Amino acid sequence: MKFMLMMNAPGGDGNWAIFDWPPEAFKAHMTFMGRVNQELHEAGEFVVCEGLTPPRQAKLVRAGKSGEPITDGPFPESKEFLAGYWIVDVASRERAYAIAARISLAPGRDGKPLHMDVEVREVMSATSGNS
């Protein structure tokens, strides 16, 4: 079963300032994430993961009447924003939830776990059910 795990960072203006953290705090955070990814690779569960730029660089795009791109944004205020995601291939929902909980423990600026929300959604396929 494939799942997308979406790490949501605190909102506000979308600048949770990770790049302004003390270098040792940023390194600890990235080392933690690297360790999680390595564990997923070793378990054969890793598909892909990516971190995303802050929302101030985002645009909403839709097609105009003749198909030309129409953009809107960025949107300066939000309750939370998508900071990054993983796609994992695991045996059960419970395993996806366990991975999400582990990701949530990434250390923050002060070295303490951030307890960030991680949304877990199954990737649709022909065999996905409504279970």
Secondary structure, 3 states (H helix, E strand, C coil): CEEEEEEEEEEECCCCCHHHCCHHHHHHHHHHHHHHHHHHHHCCCEEEEEECCCHHHCCEEEECCCCCEEEECCCCCEEEEEEEEEEEECCCHHHHHHHHHHHHCCECCCCCECCCEEEEEECCCCCCCCC
